[in-house]
């Protein structure tokens, strides 16, 4: 990294208190032109609060100050944020899949034509704008046809185009949370282009490998305080983990898998959406991973097996008993459980309490009275939340107030309460911090040790190597490779995922 050119953003003594709870405590932060500055910390460390104050969503406590390019910046003002040279890319990109790329680029701004609209002129203008940032996408194509990485790049180009000159600062909040590796590289190429133009990038992530690949400096928040700002080149992974969680984190690795013979989950000839003839058997106590590029179908298999998406063909059996296709209720009764990747929208009700989320699929019967008592519901919930280590140990607590890791544990406890024999988990640690990931891994390992089967789809090769006994690689909708034992490495997963060629012709792993 070359020496940065002067400060773009300076924040001094930034504090924020919510109803007596301190979210940020005297935080200082300085960002320079032409650098990627990574912001790290566990869930609840204050990262989101800092970004929301910059965006004007929250007002800071008195005494907090900031400057942008040497001029005072009003924190906590949406108008000041809108009129400043700061642009934000939140986890919700604010795009509309049904519109084409041209229309998405114009959302919140304006079209190229000032007096009348010409489709041809708008397409040409959009094409020039995209190529200016090295993004090769058909501007007339519906955004739904583009991959997740291209969605992110369209959102970034749109944000940059809203300024007469390149904005001084771009804030990216978990931009690669659901991206496979090859699309992450494309996004990084775009970030490097912005960096070369002198734009400062504040990059929020939980993925430590990205810090070393794209970052110049890093600031770590812990319990609302900035505990360190370091040049990335002076750190290694262990030192960074120590800064984030305040202690050494021993690397998690699963126990060697014992020989298995009893099949819990049997998927045969499953086809639907982009999936073609997927077959796999999962044994008791086994953790199997699914991965591939976007469009390979790896992220559709579990919803198809559970009945959340309609399959064209195929069968599913749990411990030898067939499950009626396309019926999630039948899957639940058979002992099959599914947790989608989108926890907030599809897997939980954040405004409800922990106990209400745990008992949601099967509410305790009120046999002894007219009303369902909260005390009984708490009794029903506690053994299961304690089994997976939900913190705090309070079934009455609103789920939205828990960290991402503890929300995911709440989902796990829900299905354990119903006696699930096989857990299907899509991106189980997406958006979860480093310390909580290890806790989730330990919970999954404990469940497997008790005989539960686990199938998880993930775009994180490190995660798959950490917890899985086998990993199934998919290409073009079908199984392309199955890795286990000494072959189960990040390098092999990566090479098999991006390798060209046709999928394997076998009937599936067992």
FITILO-890908 format. One record per residue: residue in one letter; x, y, z of N, C-alpha, C in turn. Coordinates in steps of 0.02 Angstrom, whole numbers, plus 50000, padded with zeros to 5 digits. Layout:
<nodes>
aXYZXYZXYZ ...
</nodes>
This chain:
<nodes>
x500424994050000500005000050000500445006350000 x500265011049954500615017449954500335021750010 x500725026750030500515031150084499875034850063 x499325034350103498695037550084498755045050079 x498315047950038498335055150024497835058650069 x498055061150125497635065350167497005061950191 x496725064350247496105061450273495495063750234 x495055059050218494405060550187493885061450242 x493855056650287493365056950342493725056350408 x493565060650454493805059950523493205060050570 x493185055350615492665054950666493015055050734 x492765059250778493075059750844492535059250898 x492705055250949492285054651010491565052850993 x491475048250946490795046250925490495041550977 x489945043651007489595039551057488855039351040 x488545033751059487815033051050487545028551104 x487035031051138486715027351192485985026251176 x485745020051184485035018351175484745016151241 x484285020051268483925018051329484395015251382 x484945018851394485415016851446485935011851424 x485885009251362486365004451336486845008051288 x487485007451300487985010851259488155006651199 x487995009251139488155005751077488835007851050 x489015014251058489675016751038489935021051094 x490585020451108490885024051164491545027351143 x491505033851127492095037851112492515034751055 x492185033151000492525030050943492855035350900 x493485034150881493845038250833493975034150770 x493905037450713494015033950649494255038950598 x494775037150561495045041350507495115037250444 x494825039850389494875036550325495245041050276 x495695038050237496105041650189495865040450118 x496025045150074495865044450003496265038549975 x495925034749931496265029349896496445023449939 x496075022149993496205016350034495555012550047 x495625005950058495075001850081495185000750155 x494725003550194494785003250267494244998350292 x494464992750319493994987550342493764989050413 x493114988050425492824988950492492574982150516 x492864979750570492724973050595492464973350667 x492144967950686491894967250755491344962150758 x491244959250815490704954450823490034958050818 x489504954050807488834956950809488724960450876 x488464966550874488364970350935488954974650954 x489484974650912490074978550929489994985950913 x489484987750871489364994750855489454996550782 x489634991650739489754993150669489134996050635 x488564992750643487954994950611487735001750637 x487825002950702487635009350731488065014950700 x488705013750692489145018850663488915020550592 x488765015450552488555016650483487885020450482 x487425018650526486775021950527486825029150549 x487315030750592487425037750610487705041550551 x488175038550514488445041850454487885043150403 x487425038350397486885038950348486325043450372 x486345045550435485845050050461485255046550492 x485275039950498484715036250527484685037050603 x485265037350636485295038550708485675045050721 x485475048550773485855054550795486345052450848 x486965055050846487455053150896487335056850962 x487675054651014487655058351077488035064951070 x487865069851112488225076251110488985075251120 x489365079451085490095079151089490415075251033 x490015071750992490285068150935490385072950877 x490955072450843491105077050788491385073150729 x491335076250669491605073150609491755078550557 x492245077150514492385081450457492435077050395 x492245080050338492295076750274492695081250227 x493275078850206493735082950166493885089750199 x493955089450265494145095350303493575099850324 x492975098850297492395102950315491975099250366 x491645102950413491225099650463490675095550430 x490545089550457490025085150433489515084150489 x488885085650476488365084750526488165077450530 x488305074350586488135067350596487405066750618 x487085061350597486385060250616485895064050575 x486095066950518485645070750475485585067350408 x484985065250389484895062050324485025066950268 x484855073350278484985078450226485725079350216 x486105079750272486825080550266487145074550233 x486905068550249487165062450218487015062350144 x486405064450126486205064450055486615069450015 x486745075150044487095080450007487855079850011 x488105075250051488825074450059489115070350002 x489765069350006490115065249956490215058149983 x489715055650022489735048850048489165044950015 x489315038949992488815034649962488805027950000 x488205025150008488115019150048487845013450006 x488125007550015487855001449987487684996950047 x487054996650064486834992650122486734985450100 x486614981050148486494973950131485874973250087 x485364977250099484794977650053484974982650000 x485104980349939485394984549887484904989649858 x484254988749872483764993549846483674993049771 x483724986949743483624985849672482954982349660 x482714982649599482074979549580482204974449526 x482134968049542482294962749495481884963049431 x481254965349436480814965449377481004970749326 x481394975749347481624980949302482284978949269 x482434982149212483074980649180483624984749214 x484244983549192484824986949222484774994449212 x484544996749153484475003849139484035007149192 x483455004349204482985007349251483255007149323 x483605001749340483895001349407484435006549418 x484825007949366485335013049372485025019949381 x484415020949355484095027449360483695028349425 x483565022849461483165023349522483495028149571 x483095032849597483345037649646483745043249615 x483835043049549484205048349514483805050649454 x484115050249396483765052249335484065048449275 x483675048649220483915045649158484385050549123 x484725048049071485205052149034484845057748997 x484255056148968483875061148931483545066148977 x483585072548959483305077749002482595079548983 x482425079048918481765081448896481305075748874 x481585070548846481185064748828481625058548832 x481305052748838481665046548846481715042748780 x482315040448766482445036248709482765029748734 x482435024048722482705017748747483415016548722 x483535018048658484195016848630484715021248664 x484555027648674485025032248706485155030148778 x484635028248814484725026148884485155019948889 x485065015248842485475009148844486205010848830 x486325015248782487015017248766487335020748826 x486965025248857487235028848914487385024148972 x486925019348984487035014549038487635010149023 x487695008148959488255003848940488925007448951 x488955013848931489565017848941489725018449015 x489205019649055489315020449127489585014049158 x489295008449140489515002049168490235000449147 x490395001549083491065000149060491585004849092 x491365010849109491815015549143492095012549207 x491685008249239491905005049301492084997749291 x492164995749227492384988949213491854983649224 x491204985449220490654980849231490344979149164 x490364972749145490104970549080489444966949090 x488894970649087488214968049095487794970949039 x487334966949012486874969348962486374974148996 x486394980648980485964985449015485224984549001 x485044981048947484344980048931484054973748962 x484474969648994484244963349024483894964649090 x483374960749107483074961349173483594959849227 x483584963449281484084962449333484044955449362 x483444952549360483354945749388483794940749353 x483994942149290484414937449253485144937949273 x485334943149309486024944149330486164940449395 x486794938849406486994935449467487014940249526 x487084937349586487094941449647487674946449646 x488254944349619488824948949616488694954749570 x488344953549514488174958849468487664963649499 x487224961049541486774965449578487174970549618 x487674968049654488084972449696488444977649653 x488694975649596489074980249554488604985549524 x488004983649505487514988549480487364993649534 x487274991349596487124995949652487705000749663 x488324998249658488915002549669488965007749613 x488905005549550488945010249494488405015549500 x487805013549519487255018349528487435023549581 x487715021149637487905025849690488445030649667 x488935028149630489475032449607489225037549556 x488745035549515488495039949461488075045649486 x487855045349549487425050549576487815056849595 x488475056649589488885062449604489155065349539 x489225071849537489515075149478490235072749469 x490605072249524491275069349523491255063049566 x491785059149564491795053049605491715054849678 x491245051549714491165053049785491805051549824 x491885055049880492495054149919492505047649957 x491915045149976491885039250020491305034749999 x491455028249993490955023149980490945018350039 x490355017350068490275012850125489935006450101 x490275000850110490014994350088489894989950150 x489274988050160489074984150219488964976950199 x489434972550217489404965350202489234964050128 x489624966750082489434966150011489504959149983 x489884954750016489994948049988489664942550030 x489184944450073488904939650120488614933450086 x488344934250025488044928549991488354927349922 x488964929949911489274929249845489754923249844 x489754919349790490274914349782490934917749765 x491474913749765492144916649762492264920449697 x492044917749639492214921049577491874927849571 x491264928549598490924935049596491214939849648 x491484937149701491844941349749492454944549716 x492804940649676493394943349641493184948949593 x492624948149559492384953449513492234959749552 x491924958949610491764964749652492404968049676 x492904964149694493534966949717493884970849661 x493824968449600494114972149543493804979049538 x493134979449548492794985849546493024990349604 x493104987449662493334991349720494034994149707 x494464990149677495144992449661495124998149611 x494644997949564494565003449516494385009849553 x493925009449600493715015349638494305017849680 x494665013349710495245015249751495755018949709 x495875016549648496365019849604496145026949585 x495505028249588495245034949572495255039549633 x495485036949690495545041149749494965040649797 x494465036349782493895035449827494115031449888 x493925033649947494025029750008493445024850015 x493595018750035493085013550043493085011150115 x492515011850148492425008950215492075002250205 x492424996850220492214990050201492064986050265 x491414984550274491194980750333491114973450314 x491434968950351491404961850334491514957650396 x491294951350392491464946350443491984941450416 x492134941850351492584937050320493304939650324 x493694936350365494364938950378494814938250317 x494714933150276495124932350217495064938350170 x494484941450168494384947250125494794953250150 x494874953750215495264959250242495974959050215 x496274953050213496964952450189497014953050113 x496464951750078496474952150005496364959249980 x495894962950012495694969449985495864975350030 x495994974050094496064979550142496754982550146 x496774989050161497404992550175497504993550250 x496984995950282496994996550355496354993650383 x496354992250448495774989250479495674992350548 x495044993850564494854996050631494394990750661 x494524988950723494134983750757493734987050813 x493074985750813492644987950868492484982050912 x492484983250978492284978151026491914981451082 x491304979251094490874982151147490804989651139 x490744991951077490634999051064491255003351065 x491835000551075492455004351077492915002451019 x493305007350994493805005750944494425003250980 x494544996750976495094993751015495754993850977 x495724994750910496344994750872496224997250802 x496705000850775496745002350703497445000350681 x497494995850632498134993150611498184993050535 x498804993250511498924991850441498864984350431 x498494982350379498334975250370498974971050364 x499484973850331500094970050321500474968350385 x500294971450441500634970050504500284964650545 x499734961950518499334957150556499324950350521 x499184945150560498994938750532498304936950558 x498034931350536497344929550553497254928750628 x497724925350662497654924250734497644930850772 x498074935550751498094942050785497434945850775 x497164945350714496544948850699495954945950739 x495924939350742495404936050782495464938050855 x496074938350881496174940350950495924947450963 x496034952050915495784958850923495024959050923 x494714954850881493984955050873493634952450936 x493864946750961493494943651016493834944551084 x494434947351084494764948751147495084942851180 x495134937351143495454931351170495674927051111 x496094922151124496294917651071495724912851056 x495614911650991495084907050970495424900950939 x495384895350973495694889350945495304887250884 x495654885050834495334883150771494874877250783 x494264877750755493784872350764493874867250709 x493904861050726493904855750676493484849950702 x493074847050659492634841650683493024835350699 x492744831250742493044824850757493014820250696 x493484815750691493464811050636492814807150636 x492504806550578491844803450574491904795850581 x491504792950625491514785650631491174782450570 x491294775950559490954772550504490194772950512 x489844773950456489114774750460488774769950412 x488204767650431487824763250388487084765250383 x486814768250437486094769650437485944776350402 x485554776050349485374781850310484774785350342 x484844791850357484294795750384483914799250327 x484284802650284483974806450230484194803550163 x483694802050121483834799150055483474803350002 x483854807049962483584811049907483774807549842 x483284806049800483404802249739483094805649679 x483504807049628483254809549565482904816249569 x483124820649614482784827049625482954831949568 x482434834549536482504839649484482004845149497 x482204851349482481774857049491482184863349488 x481884868849466482254875149456482864873549413 x483474874949438484084873449399484394866749417 x484084862949461484364856649485484144850949438 x484644846549422484514840949377484744834449410 x484264830049423484414823249443484904822849502 x484734826449555485164826449615484974820549659 x485474816649679485364811049724485904810949778 x485714809749839486204809349893485894805849952 x486314802249989486104799150052486524802150108 x486184803850163486514806750221486384802250281 x486914800450314486864795650370486774799150437 x486584795350486486504797950554487174800650578 x487154806650606487754809650634488234812450582 x488014813250520488454815650468488284822850449 x488794826850434488694833650410488944833950338 x488484835450292488644835650221488554842850196 x489024845250157488984851950130488814851950056 x488494857350034488334858449964488624865249943 x488944865449885489204871949862489264871849786 x489404877749758489474878549686489414885949670 x489454887549606489364894349584488624896149583 x488484902649582487794904849572487564902249505 x486974899149504486724896149443486854888749439 x487264886049485487404878849484486834874749516 x486404878149553485844874649585485974872449656 x486584873549681486744871149749486304874349802 x486104880649790485704884349839484954883149831 x484764878449788484054876749778483874869849802 x484374865549812484254858549829483844857849893 x484034861449945483724860450010482994862550011 x482844868149978482144870349973481724865349934 x482014862449881481664857349843481534851149885 x482034848949923481964842949964481444843950019 x481414849850047480944851250101480234852350076 x480164854350013479504855849986479364863249983 x479864867349998479754874549994479754877149923 x480044873249877480004874649805479734868349771 x479404869249714479104863649679479614859949638 x479664853449649480114849149611479754846149552 x480124845349497479834842049438479814834549447 x480314831949482480354824749492480794823449552 x480784817049574481214815149629480824813149691 x481174809549735480874807249797481314809049856 x480994809649914481344810949977481084806150029 x481534803050066481344798550120481744800150182 x481414799850240481744800850304481694794350343 x482274791350357482314784950392481854779750359 x481884779750292481514774750253480794776450237 x480524781550268479814783450257479784788950204 x479404787850151479344792850098478994799050123 x479204804850097478904811250114478524813750053 x477904815950065477494818450010477824824649980 x477954824649914478314830249884477904836749885 x478274842349891477944848949889477534850649949 x477634847050005477234848250065477694849250126 x477864855550142478284856750201477984853750265 x477324853850272477014851050332477154843550338 x477154840050281477314832950281478044831850298 x478474836350273479184835750288479314836550363 x478974841450394479064842550466478834836450505 x478254833650486478004827750522478474821850515 x478834821550458479284815950446479964816850482 x480074822650511480704823850546481214827650506 x480984831250454481424835250413481334842550430 x481874846350438481844853350457482244857550408 x482024863750396482354868050347482414875150373 x483014878050368483134884950387483394888750327 x482984893050295483214896850237483774901750256 x484124904150204484674908750216484424915450241 x483844917650218483564924150239483194923150305 x483574923650360483284922450426482714927150441 x482824933650429482344938750450481684938050413 x481704936450348481104936550308480764929750304 x481154924350305480864917750290480924912750348 x481324914250399481454909150449481254911150520 x481174917550532480984919850600480494925650595 x480214927350652479814933450659480184937750711 x480604942450688481054946050734480694949750790 x480084952050778479734955850829479444951450884 x479424944950873479174940350924479734938450972 x479534935451028480034933251077480374926751055 x480904924951090481254918751076480774912851083 x480384912651137479944906951148479414906451095 x479164912051071478654911851018478944909350953 x479564911050939479884908550878480044901150884 x480234898850943480394891750952479764887450946 x479214889650975478604885550975478164886750914 x478374890950869477954892950812477684887050771 x478094882050751477824876650709477314872250745 x477374871750812476894867750850476814870850919 x476274874650926476144878150989475904873151041 x476154873651103475934869051156475174869351165 x474874863651172474144863351180473934866151248 x473394870051248473124872851310472584868251337 x472784862151356472294857251377471974858851444 x472334862451487472094863351555471784870151567 x471644873651514471334880151523471194883351457 x470884889051459470684892251398471274895851365 x471744898151405472284902151378472944898351381 x473374899751333474044896951333474484901351377 x474754898551431475144902451478475864903251456 x476144909251468476834910551451477314906251490 x477124904551553477564900551595477674893651564 x477144890651538477214884051508477614884451443 x477504889851406477874890551344478624891551358 x478784895051411479484895751431479784888951449 x479394884951486479634878251505479764873951443 x479334874751393479414870951331480044873151294 x480224879451299480764882351259481454881251290 x481504882251355482164882451388482614876351375 x482364870151378482824864551368483164864651300 x482824867251250483084867151181483544873051169 x483374878851195483834884551185484474883451225 x484414880251283485014878751322485444873351288 x485124868851253485494863451219485974866251167 x485764871651132486194874551080486544880851105 x486414882951167486784888451197486554895451175 x485894896651172485644903251155485804908051213 x486084913851196486264918951246485954925551225 x485604928951273485514927251343484994921651353 x485014918651411484574913051427483894915751450 x483534918851402482914922351419482404921251363 x481954916451369481464915051317480994920851303 x480924925551350480474931151340480784936851300 x481434936451288481784941851253481574942151180 x481494948151154481314949051084481884946451040 x481704942450990482214939350949482664944450914 x482374950050892482764955050856483334957850898 x483294957250965483814959951008484394955151017 x484334949150990484884944250994485364945350936 x485984943150944486464943450890486254938450835 x486554939250776486394934750721486524927550738 x487084926250773487244919450792486724916350838 x486484920250886485984917650933485294917150901 x485154921250851484534920250813484554913650776 x485144912150747485194905750711485144899850759 x485424900450818485354895150868484624894250889 x484254899750891483544899350907483174895250855 x483354896250791483054892250737483224884850746 x483854883350764484044876450775483644873350832 x483564877150886483194874450944482464873150927 x482184877150882481494876050860481404869050831 x481874867250786481794860850752481994854950797 x482454856050843482614850750890482014849050934 x481644854150953481034853150994480534848650958 x480524849050891480054844950853480334838050837 x480934836650862481224830050851481504829050781 x481754834350750482014833750682482584828750679 x482554824350630483084819450620483594821850569 x483384826550527483844829250477483734836750471 x484274840650476484244847950472484514850150404 x484134854250369484334857150306484454864650317 x485074866950309485254873750327485564877350267 x485244882750245485524886850191485934892450221 x486584892950203487034898150226486944899450301 x487084894550343486904895050414487274900450453 x487844902950427488214908050464488274914550425 x487864915650374487894921850335487764927850381 x488224932750380488134938750420488274937850494 x488574932250513488724930750583489464931750596 x489624934650654490324936450668490754930350683 x491404931450687491894926150693491794921750754 x491694924850812491604921050873490964916950872 x490424919850845489784916350843489804910650793 x490194911350739490254905850692490514899550726 x491044900350765491334894650800490814891450846 x490394895650877489874893050921489354889150882 x489164891550822488704887950780489004881250758 x489644881350739489974875250718489974870050775 x490114872350835490114867750892489424864950904 x488904869050896488214866750905488044861450852 x488244862550790488104857650737488484851150750 x489104851750772489494845750788489174841750844 x488914845350894488574842050950487944838450927 x487564841750883486964838650857487124832350817 x487644832850776487844827050737488064821250782 x488414823050836488644817850882488064814150915 x487484817650920486894814450950486494810550898 x486724810450835486394806450784485994810250733 x485934816850742485574820950693485984821650629 x485654821250572485974822450507485924829850490 x486444832550461486454839650443486684840350370 x486304844150331486524846050264486514853550261 x487074856550243487114863850239487384866050172 x487064871050143487324874150082487694880450102 x488284881550072488694887150092489144889250035 x489254895750029489734898349981490424899450012 x490494897650076491114898750113491514892150117 x492054891750078492444885650075492774884050142 x492994889250178493294888150244492784884950291 x492174887250289491654884550331491524877150315 x491484875550251491354868750230491904864050254 x492534866350249493084862150273493084861450348 x492834866550383492854866450457492354861450486 x491774860650454491244856950488491004850650452 x491154849950388490834844650349491254838250346 x490904832550344491214826150331491304825050256 x490824827450218490854827150145490594833750117 x490844835650058490584841550023490424839649951 x489814841249931489574839949863489634846349823 x490004845949767490094851749722489604851049665 x489244856449649488774856149594488984860849538 x488874858549477488984862649418488414861349369 x488154866749339487624866149289487034862049314 x486884862649377486284859449404486364852449428 x486954849449420487044842449440487684841649481 x487744835849512488334834449554488944833749509 x489474837349524490094837149485490654833649522 x490664833949588491194830849628490964830149699 x491254825249734491134824249805491804823749839 x491934828049888492584828249922492504826049994 x492994822250018493004820150088493724818450107 x493834817450171494494815550195495034820550177 x495604818150152496164822550135496014826950075 x495524825150035495344829149977494924835249996 x494674835450057494234840850078494654846750101 x494874850850053495264856750067494964862750031 x495134868750053494884874850021495104875049948 x495734873149935495984873249867495594868649821 x495444862549846495064857749804494354860049794 x494034862749846493354865249838493334870849786 x493814875449791493834881049744493954878649673 x494434874249664494594872049596494014868049566 x493694863749605493124859849580492524864249565 x492454869549604491874874049595491924877849529 x492514880449513492584884749454492804880849392 x492944874449398493184870449342492654870049288 x492874870549225492424869649168492294862249158 x491794860749117491654853749101490964851749126 x490774845749108490104843349125490104840149194 x489534840249228489484837049293489604829549288 x489744826649346489854819449348489224815849328 x489314809949299488734806249274488484801049323 x488764801049383488554795949432487874797649461 x487594792949496486924793949524486914797549589 x487484799549617487484803349679487884799949732 x488114803649782488544801049834488144797549888 x488464793149923488134789949980488644788850035 
</nodes>
